[in-house]
Amino acid sequence: MKKIFLFLVVVGLFLSSVFTDEDSFVAQAAVQMPAFTLPEAVSGQEVKSDAFAGKAMLVTFFASWCPTCLQDIPILVRIQKEFAPKGFSVIGLAVDQNGAQDVRELMRQTGINFPVLMADISTAEDFGGVYMIPVSFLVNKSGQVVKKYPGPVPESVLAKDIGGILE
């Protein structure tokens, strides 16, 4: 099962990198972000999605073993630093099957400055099925998912889209 999942992730990453450019991120119909309660990667304390009510967010599913995810982390750190004062937060949802230990080490090594929670299968399903990583969801201050970004996203696209929902 793990090999099949890994194969699907690799194929998804390849296809997203081949067919992705800045013009390919199209707005989707807004839907309410699914509610969740997940353990925080560092403390293990349960965090409810309600804790982020009223904030605009980029919810990103990732894993510590995913090369494309690792390349995205510096972008997400910069985005968090730039937009946090304006009521925005990146929320990392780690799908690591080996648990929080690997995620904590990644956070330490990369200086992740945003909340990271340990995602479960039901959360991935609630977001419409997460079939590849990274995949991110832009959520407005009303809690509606307004865009889905399969695969890596150029920083300029994120900055423009985030700026748009914070206006």
Helices and strands as residue ranges (DSSP letters): H 2-18, G 22-24, E 31-32, E 37-39, E 46-48, G 49-52, E 56-62, H 67-83, G 84-86, E 88-94, H 100-110, E 116-118, H 121-126, E 135-139, E 144-150, H 155-166
